[in-house]
């Protein structure tokens, strides 16, 4: 074999090796270790002395208990409830100033996972897992104990006033006389309005205690989604209506933006 032919074969094999695809390993990803970066403390620039700050001031913090009784209707027969997930949603939390009455309105979002039968034998039931998401509303009012009283001012009193005028009298009166009265051609008033900071709420925590009871369950009667009776174990049964008794405990914090005198002192780092 000549030197030229061997050199050409070697170059061909090298070119083939360059065009071979890189093998792919599923699940293998690149990984890297991030270096720790250096940092230094920075002394904040603050205003020293007795300063006035406008900050949220806690008016009160209270735990409210709400009792709910509702009927839940399922769109198909339910063999059993597998799981329930609940989330509290508040749509209104309003302090009626100058009283201490707190109005609360909201709902509980419930996601219910349940089994609905599709087929059955004398010793087994085959079911599909479905879910139902519903909103259970509630509303109520409670009195809170103030830790700090809300800042509240009414509008100033409206006052009317009149300017004195001197007018000429018509014929029949002495030209030396004049009509002395208030000016009826204009209206003068002193009024105003005061803009208060509206108290607001923060939701701290919630807790649910519930009892769900089927209302139309019959033991030994299992229905599928089409309403057909399935031959099933004697102890099984389906239902479509549930009565839920639930106690909702929620903790709310009521705040209002107020001006506070703060002693500010610079602390060197």
C-alpha positions as CSV (number, residue, x, y, z in Angstrom):
1,X,0.0,0.0,0.0
2,X,1.4,3.4,-1.0
3,X,2.0,6.2,1.5
4,X,-0.4,8.4,-0.4
5,X,-3.2,5.8,-0.2
6,X,-2.6,5.2,3.6
7,X,-2.6,8.9,4.2
8,X,-5.9,9.3,2.4
9,X,-7.5,6.5,4.3
10,X,-6.4,8.0,7.6
11,X,-7.8,11.4,6.7
12,X,-11.1,9.7,5.6
13,X,-11.4,8.0,9.0
14,X,-10.7,11.3,10.8
15,X,-13.4,13.1,8.8
16,X,-15.9,10.2,9.6
17,X,-15.1,10.6,13.3
18,X,-15.8,14.3,13.1
19,X,-19.3,13.7,11.6
20,X,-20.4,11.1,14.0
21,X,-23.3,12.3,16.1
22,X,-22.8,12.9,19.8
23,X,-24.6,10.1,21.8
24,X,-27.6,11.3,23.7
25,X,-28.1,10.2,27.3
26,X,-31.7,10.8,28.5
27,X,-31.9,12.4,32.0
28,X,-28.3,13.7,31.9
29,X,-28.1,17.4,32.3
30,X,-25.2,19.8,32.7
31,X,-24.4,20.8,36.3
32,X,-22.2,23.5,37.7
33,X,-21.2,24.7,41.1
34,X,-21.8,28.4,41.7
35,X,-18.9,30.3,43.4
36,X,-19.6,32.2,46.5
37,X,-19.5,36.0,45.8
38,X,-17.8,38.5,48.1
39,X,-20.0,41.2,49.7
40,X,-19.6,44.0,52.2
41,X,-22.0,45.8,54.6
42,X,-23.3,49.2,53.5
43,X,-24.3,51.8,56.2
44,X,-27.8,53.1,55.3
45,X,-28.4,56.8,55.0
46,X,-31.1,57.8,57.5
47,X,-32.6,60.9,58.9
48,X,-31.6,61.4,62.5
49,X,-33.5,63.0,65.4
50,X,-37.1,63.2,66.3
51,X,-38.8,62.6,62.9
52,X,-42.4,62.0,61.9
53,X,-43.1,58.9,59.9
54,X,-46.3,57.7,58.2
55,X,-46.6,54.0,58.9
56,X,-49.2,51.3,59.3
57,X,-50.3,51.2,62.9
58,X,-52.0,48.1,64.3
59,X,-55.5,49.0,65.5
60,X,-56.4,45.4,66.6
61,X,-55.8,41.7,66.0
62,X,-58.6,39.3,66.5
63,X,-59.6,35.7,65.9
64,X,-63.1,35.4,64.3
65,X,-65.2,32.2,64.3
66,X,-67.7,31.8,61.4
67,X,-70.2,29.0,61.4
68,X,-71.4,27.7,58.0
69,X,-74.1,25.1,57.1
70,X,-74.6,24.3,53.4
71,X,-75.8,21.6,51.0
72,X,-73.5,20.4,48.3
73,X,-75.0,18.7,45.2
74,X,-72.8,16.4,43.1
75,X,-73.3,16.1,39.4
76,X,-73.1,12.3,39.5
77,X,-73.3,9.5,42.1
78,X,-70.5,9.4,44.6
79,X,-69.2,6.2,46.1
80,X,-66.9,8.0,48.6
81,X,-65.0,11.2,49.1
82,X,-61.3,10.8,48.7
83,X,-59.9,14.2,49.6
84,X,-60.9,17.8,50.2
85,X,-58.7,20.8,49.8
86,X,-59.9,24.2,51.2
87,X,-58.7,27.8,50.7
88,X,-60.0,30.9,52.4
89,X,-60.8,33.9,50.3
90,X,-61.7,37.3,51.8
91,X,-63.5,39.8,49.5
92,X,-64.4,42.4,52.2
93,X,-62.9,43.3,55.5
94,X,-64.1,46.8,56.5
95,X,-63.9,48.6,59.9
96,X,-66.9,50.9,60.3
97,X,-65.3,53.9,61.8
98,X,-65.8,55.4,64.3
99,X,-67.3,52.2,65.7
100,X,-65.4,49.0,66.5
101,X,-67.5,46.8,64.2
102,X,-65.6,44.8,61.6
103,X,-67.6,43.5,58.6
104,X,-66.2,40.4,56.9
105,X,-67.3,38.8,53.7
106,X,-65.7,36.0,51.7
107,X,-65.9,32.4,50.6
108,X,-64.2,29.1,51.1
109,X,-62.9,27.5,47.9
110,X,-63.3,23.7,48.1
111,X,-61.9,21.2,45.8
112,X,-63.5,17.8,46.5
113,X,-62.0,14.6,45.0
114,X,-64.5,11.7,44.9
115,X,-65.0,8.3,43.3
116,X,-67.9,7.7,41.0
117,X,-68.7,4.0,40.1
118,X,-68.5,2.7,36.5
119,X,-68.8,-1.1,37.0
120,X,-69.2,-3.5,39.9
121,X,-69.4,-7.1,40.9
122,X,-70.5,-8.9,44.0
123,X,-67.2,-8.2,45.7
124,X,-65.7,-5.2,43.9
125,X,-66.5,-1.7,42.6
126,X,-64.6,0.0,39.7
127,X,-64.6,3.8,39.9
128,X,-63.3,6.9,38.3
129,X,-61.7,9.7,40.3
130,X,-63.4,13.0,39.6
131,X,-63.2,16.4,41.3
132,X,-65.7,19.2,42.1
133,X,-64.7,22.8,42.9
134,X,-67.2,25.0,44.6
135,X,-67.3,28.3,46.5
136,X,-69.1,28.4,49.8
137,X,-69.9,32.1,50.7
138,X,-70.1,33.5,54.2
139,X,-70.6,37.0,55.8
140,X,-70.7,38.4,59.3
141,X,-69.8,41.2,61.6
142,X,-67.7,41.2,64.8
143,X,-66.5,43.7,67.4
144,X,-62.8,44.2,67.9
145,X,-60.9,45.5,70.9
146,X,-58.7,48.4,69.9
147,X,-55.0,48.3,70.7
148,X,-54.8,51.7,69.2
149,X,-57.7,53.9,68.2
150,X,-58.2,54.9,64.6
151,X,-57.6,58.5,63.6
152,X,-60.8,59.9,62.4
153,X,-62.1,63.5,61.9
154,X,-65.5,64.6,60.6
155,X,-65.9,67.4,58.0
156,X,-66.0,70.9,59.4
157,X,-69.4,72.5,60.0
158,X,-70.9,74.3,57.0
159,X,-71.5,78.0,57.7
160,X,-73.4,80.5,55.6
161,X,-72.7,84.2,55.7
162,X,-74.1,87.3,54.0
163,X,-72.6,90.7,53.0
164,X,-74.4,94.0,53.8
165,X,-75.6,96.0,50.8
166,X,-77.2,99.4,50.4
167,X,-79.6,99.9,47.5
168,X,-81.7,102.7,46.0
169,X,-85.4,102.7,46.8
170,X,-88.0,103.0,44.1
171,X,-90.3,105.9,43.6
172,X,-92.6,106.7,46.5
173,X,-89.7,106.8,49.0
174,X,-87.7,109.7,50.1
175,X,-84.5,110.1,48.0
176,X,-82.6,110.4,51.2
177,X,-83.5,106.9,52.3
178,X,-81.8,103.7,51.1
179,X,-82.6,99.9,51.3
180,X,-80.3,98.4,53.9
181,X,-80.2,94.6,53.8
182,X,-78.2,91.6,53.0
183,X,-77.1,90.9,49.4
184,X,-79.7,88.4,48.0
185,X,-77.9,88.3,44.6
186,X,-75.1,86.0,45.9
187,X,-74.7,83.0,48.1
188,X,-71.7,82.8,50.4
189,X,-70.7,79.7,52.4
190,X,-67.8,78.3,54.4
191,X,-67.4,74.5,54.1
192,X,-64.8,71.8,53.7
193,X,-64.0,68.2,54.0
194,X,-61.5,66.1,55.8
195,X,-59.8,63.1,54.1
196,X,-59.2,60.2,56.6
197,X,-57.0,57.2,56.1
198,X,-59.1,54.1,55.4
199,X,-58.3,51.2,57.8
200,X,-57.4,47.9,56.1
201,X,-57.0,44.3,57.0
202,X,-54.3,41.6,56.7
203,X,-55.2,37.9,56.9
204,X,-52.9,36.1,59.3
205,X,-54.1,32.5,59.4
206,X,-57.2,30.3,58.9
207,X,-58.4,27.0,60.3
208,X,-61.3,24.8,59.2
209,X,-63.3,22.2,61.2
210,X,-65.9,20.4,59.2
211,X,-68.4,17.6,59.3
212,X,-69.8,16.2,56.0
213,X,-72.7,13.9,56.0
214,X,-74.4,12.2,53.0
215,X,-78.2,12.8,52.9
216,X,-79.4,10.3,50.3
217,X,-77.1,7.3,50.6
218,X,-78.7,3.9,50.5
219,X,-76.7,0.9,51.5
220,X,-76.7,-1.8,48.8
221,X,-77.7,0.6,46.0
222,X,-74.8,1.7,43.8
223,X,-75.5,3.8,40.7
224,X,-73.2,4.8,37.9
225,X,-73.1,8.1,36.0
226,X,-76.0,7.1,33.8
227,X,-78.2,6.3,36.8
228,X,-78.0,2.5,36.3
229,X,-78.1,0.2,39.3
230,X,-75.0,-1.9,39.6
231,X,-74.7,-5.3,41.2
232,X,-72.2,-4.6,44.0
233,X,-71.2,-5.6,47.5
234,X,-74.1,-5.2,50.0
235,X,-72.4,-2.6,52.2
236,X,-71.6,-0.2,49.4
237,X,-73.9,2.7,48.4
238,X,-73.8,6.0,46.4
239,X,-75.1,9.5,47.2
240,X,-75.4,12.9,45.4
241,X,-76.2,15.3,48.3
242,X,-74.0,16.2,51.3
243,X,-74.8,18.5,54.2
244,X,-71.7,20.3,55.4
245,X,-71.3,21.8,58.8
246,X,-68.1,23.9,59.0
247,X,-66.5,26.2,61.6
248,X,-64.1,28.7,60.1
249,X,-61.5,30.3,62.4
250,X,-59.6,33.1,60.9
251,X,-57.2,35.7,62.4
252,X,-57.2,39.2,61.0
253,X,-55.1,42.2,61.7
254,X,-56.7,45.7,61.3
255,X,-54.3,48.5,60.5
256,X,-54.4,52.2,59.5
257,X,-51.7,54.5,58.2
258,X,-50.9,57.1,60.9
259,X,-48.2,59.6,61.5
260,X,-45.9,58.5,64.3
261,X,-43.2,60.4,66.1
262,X,-40.0,58.3,65.9
263,X,-36.7,58.9,67.5
264,X,-34.2,58.1,64.7
265,X,-30.6,57.4,65.7
266,X,-27.8,56.4,63.3
267,X,-26.1,53.2,64.3
268,X,-22.7,52.7,62.9
269,X,-22.0,49.4,61.2
